[in-house]
Amino acid sequence: MASYDAVIIGGGNLGLWTAHQLAKRGLKRIAVLERYWLAFGATTRSAGMVRQQGGSETAIKLGKWSRNLYISLADELGLDSGFVETGYFVIAETEQEKAGFLELVKLRQQCGVENEWVDAAEGRKLLPFFNWDTFLGGTYTANDGYVHPPIIGRNITFAALKTGAVAAFEYCPAESIERYGSGYKVRTPKGDFESDRVIDAGGPRGARKVGAMLDIEVPVSAARHEVVTYPVLNGDFPARWPMFFVLGKGYYVRPEEQGALLGLSNPDEKVDRSERFQIGFDWNYFESMRPQLEAEFPAIKGQPICRSWAGSIDFTPDHLPIIDQPLPGFYVLAAGGHGMMWGPGLGMKMAELIDTGTVSDLPENEISLARFSQNLERHDLIALPFPTD
């Protein structure tokens, strides 16, 4: 049986960043167990939005740290980061939304993020191809942007393995976990792995199941999210133009090559318990939304769709992450629906918890597993609609 300083279950963006950060902190033998391929699953099906305009202190800081870590990793590797800086609007339609957004601007600025409120008149100048007629304005951060998930997957896989401390095992699902001496034994088709530290980074398809192996309830579920891309747009667009998120209607748009990428979630979506990575695209919902989408973003009206897909987002009841140690040596890491947006920051903070026993700079009631049983949830107000699990 192989012995490791840490065994990470899940080789997506969260697990790989945790492995990389643990190696940076001096751990010498780290195993990453992935049931398919590294950086597969939900990671490759992401739309890649990276914003620092979260709806809570934790969301804001994780967005800020992750943006910076994506860029610094590229400098370390001598490769492109996969991050494209465009600026990002989060758009408000009602007075109630506007009031909440103005409070969040203050919080973001306190957290070191440059964020401002832009009214609709100014928005027409900065984002002229969006129809502002029924909107009041939005918050804006100039150095937000997006990443290309395949490039991110490549970079963090390469970076983790390049440390010399990380061993990756593909097609190696965790079948059971049991106590073994002072630590744990993880059984897999490729043998048993022993460690004093086991990290559950199983994502939307695995986090709950891995926790249940030790009778730990991990409230992570999967919900369908849909993405379409347009190869060309109506009008003359610059190479980079600001992304935007229409919060109340659950959709966002960003540049994609010479066209655009649009992501949306159905507020009536149900929890997806299929266990499948490849799930069906809901054309009926998309077509029902299409007239509204084209009215608010006329650049896509009448344009062909290049690609469409549905991916699984992991979500928690309050849309915030889990960074916790519910049992001695057993850790739970979940993204709360933001695995690509927060992955680097989550990996950094999980490594800190494993190394030092604490998580600094984040409120405990926004990251602890116990908050769900103690009614301490603090919701991230800037999030896509998710089912009630």
N, C-alpha and C positions, 0 to 999 in steps of 0.2 A: 504494500500500500504506500502510495506517494504522500509525503508530508510537505506542507506549504505554510508560509507565513500568513497567507490569506487565500481563500477560495471565493471567487466571484461567480455567482450563477447569473448568467445573462451577458452576452457579448455585444450588446447594442451600444448606443452612444453613452449611456450612463455607466455601464459596466466597464467599458474601455477607458473612459476618462477617470474612473475611480482607480483602475489599475495603473494608469499613467501617473496619477498624483500620488498613489502609494509608493511607487518606485521612486518618485522624486523625494519622498520623505524617508527613503532608506530601506524599505522592505526589499529583500533579496530574492524571495521565491513566491511568486504570485501566479495562481492558476485562474484562467478565465474559461468557464465552461459554457459553451454555446450549443444549443440544440440543432441549429442549422449552420449558417455561416456568420462570421463576425460582421457586424454592422448591417445585418440583414433585418428582416421583420419590419417593425414600425419605423425604424431609422430610415430605411431607403424609401419609405412611402410618405415621408414628411414633405411639407411644402417649404420648410426652411426659414420661416420668419424668425427674425431676431430683433426683439424690441426691448428697450429698457423702461418702457411706459407701462409697468405693471400696476395692479390695483391694490397692492399692499407693500409693506416694507420688504418682505422676503422676495416677492415677485420682482420688485425694482432692482434690488441688489443682485439677485441671481442673473437677471438680464444684463446688468452692467458688467459683472465679473465674466460672464460667458462670452460676451462680445470681445472683451479684451483678451481672454484666453484663446479664442479662435485665432486672433491676429498674432499673438505672441507665439503660438505653436507653429505657425507658418514660418516665422523668423527662425525658430529653432531648427526646423526641418529644411529650410531653403526651398520651400514649395509655396505655391499660391494657397492662401488661407481658405478659399471658397466663400469668403465673406465679401459682399458687395454693399457699399455704403450708398444709400439713396435718400435717406430721410423718411419719416413715417408720420402720417396723420392718423389719429384715433378720433373718429367723427361722431359728434353728438347731434341728436335730432330733437330732443326735448329739453325743456328748462331743467327738469330734474336731472337728466344726464349732465347737462352743462354745470350745474351746481356741484355735482360729485366730481366732475373732471377738474374744476378749479381747485378743489381741495387736494386732489391728487397731484396737481402741478406743484403745490407747496411741498408735499411729501417727497416727490421726486427730486426737487431741488435740494432739499435737506439731505438726501441720499447721494448727492453729487452728480445727478443727471441733469443735463441742460434740457429743460422742457418748458414750453410756453403755450399759452392759449392763443389761438388764431381765430378771429371771427370769420364769418362766411365771406365778407367782402374781401378780406385779405387772402382768404383761402382761394378765391377765384383767380388771384394773381399767381399764387404758388402752385396751385393744382387746377389749371384751367380746363382740363378735360373731364373733370368730375362735375356733375350737375348739383350745385349747392342750393337749389331753389327751396327745398324743404328742410334744410339743415341749418343749424345755428353757428357751427364752427367746429373746431376740434383742437386737441392737443397735438403738439409737434415737437419731435426731436430730430435734429438734423443729421446725427451720426448713427441712427438706427439703420438697419438694412436686412439683408437676407443672405442665406448660405445655400450652396448647392449640396444637398445631402450626399450624393456619391463621392464628392471631393472630401467632405467632412469625414465620411466613413473611411476613405483611403488614408487621410492624414492621421486620424487618431489610432487606427490600426497600426500603421507604420510607426508612429511615435511610441505607442505602448511596447511593441515588440523590440524597437530599437534600444530601449532602456537596458535590455539584457536580463531584466528581472521578471519579465512576464512570459509565461508559457500559455499558449492558446490551444484549446481542444474543441474542434468543430465536430458537429454531429455527436455531441456528448451531453445529452440532457441529464439533469439531476433526477434520479428515480426515487430516492429517499434520502433523508437526513436523520441521523441518530446521534445521541450523545456518545462520545468515545473518550474516556479519560477526562481530562480537563477541557476538551474541545469537542469537535464534531467529526463524524465520518459521512461523506457524501458518496452515495453509490451511483454509478453511471455505467453505461454499456462498455466504457473504456477503462473500467477498473474503479477502485475506491480512492477517494482523496481525503486526506486527514488534515485538519487545521484547527487552531484555536480561534480563528476568525473566519466566519462565513457571511458573505454579503448577498442578500436577496435583491438583485437588480433585474428581475424577470420581466418587467414591462407589462403592457396590457394583457399579454397572453400567458404570463407566468408568475407575476409577483404574488398574487393571491394563492396560487397552488403551492408555491415554494413555502410561503409562510405556514400554510396548513400542515406541512410535513412536521412542524414542531408545535402544532396547535396554536399558532399565532394568527389572529385574524388581521389580514392586510386589506383594507377597504379600497382596493384598486380594481376598476372594471374597464372594459373596452367599449368604446362608442365609435360608430362609423363617422368618418369625415370624408368629404368629397372634394376633389381637385380637378379642374380642367385647365388646359392651356390653349391659347390662341396663337397661331403662327404669325399673324399680321394684325394690325389695328387700323381703324379709320383715323385719318389725320396724320400730321407730322409730329412724331414723338422724338425727343432727345434720346441719346443712348441710355441715360439713367434719369428716371423720374421718380417722384416720391410715391412710396407705397401708401395705401390707405386701408383702414379697418372701419367698417360701418358696424359698430358694436351692437346696436339694437336689432339689427337684421342678420347678424351672424355670418357676415362674409367679409373677405379681404381681397385685395388685388396687389400684385407686385409685377415688376418687369420680368420677362422670361425671354432671353435671346432677343429676337426682333419683335416679339409680341408681348403677351401678358399671361400671368398665371392667376387663377381665381380659385379661392377655397371657400367652402361654405359648409355649415352644419345645420341640419334640420332640428329645430327645437322639440319636435315630437319624436325624435329618434329614440329607440329602445336600446337597452343594454345588449351588446352583442356577445353572446356566450358561445359562439360557433367554434372557437379555438383556431379559426383559420386566419392566415395572414392575407390571403386573396379573397376578398369579399365583393359582393355585387354593388355596382354603381346604381344609385336610385335616380333613374332618368325621369321618373314622374315628378319627383320633388324638384329636380333641376329645371325641368321645363315649366313647372308652375312658378318658379322664381325668375325665369329668364326675362320676361317683359320688364320686371322691376330692375333687374341687374342692367339691362340694356338702356333703360331710361336714365339710370343714375350714372352709368359709365358708357356713354354712347359709342365709344371707340370700338366696342365689341359687337355692336349691332350688325347682324347679317354676316359676320365673319365665321369662317369654318373653325371647328375645334380640331386641334392637333392631337391631343391626348386627353384621356379622362381616366381617373382611377379612384378607388375608395381605399382608405387606409384606416387602421385602428388607432385611436388615440386612447392613452391610458388616462383615467380621470379618478380623482378622489372626491368625496362629497363636497369639499369646499374649494376645489380647483387649486389647492396649494400642495406642496411636496411633502414627502416623508423623508426625514433624515434622522434615524433613531436606532437605538439598541434595546429591543424589548427583552432580550435574554443576554446573559453574559456571553460575549463573543459572537452573538448572532445579530446582524444588522439588516435594516430594511431601508431601501432607497427607492423612491418613486417620484415621478416628475409632475404629477397632477395635471397632465395634459400638455406639458411643455418640454418634452424630452429633447428636441433639437434646440429650442430656445434657451433652455437652462442646463443642458447636459454638462458642459465644462464646469460651471459653478457648482452643480450638485456633486460631481466627482471630487472637486476640490474640498468641499465641506464634509463629504463622507470620509475622505482620507484624513481630514483633520480630526473628526470624531474618533476614528480608529486609532490614530496616533496619539492623541492627547486626552481622549475621554470627554471632550467638550466640543460644542459648535459655537464659535464666536460670531458676533455681529448679526445674528438672526434671532428674532423672538421665538422662544420655545413653543408658544401656543400656535405658531404657524408652521412648525416642522415636526412636532412630536406625534407619535402614534397614539399616545394616550388622549390627545385632544378630542378624538372622536367619541370616546366613551365618557368624557367629562364635560361635553358640550362647550368646548373651548374654541371651536372653529372660528377662524377669521377669514372670510371669503375674499378671494382675489376678484375684484370687481371688473377687471378687464379680461374677460375670457369668453370663449365660444359657448353657446348653449350646450349643456350636457344632460343626459337623462338623470332622473332621480333614481338611484340604485336601491 
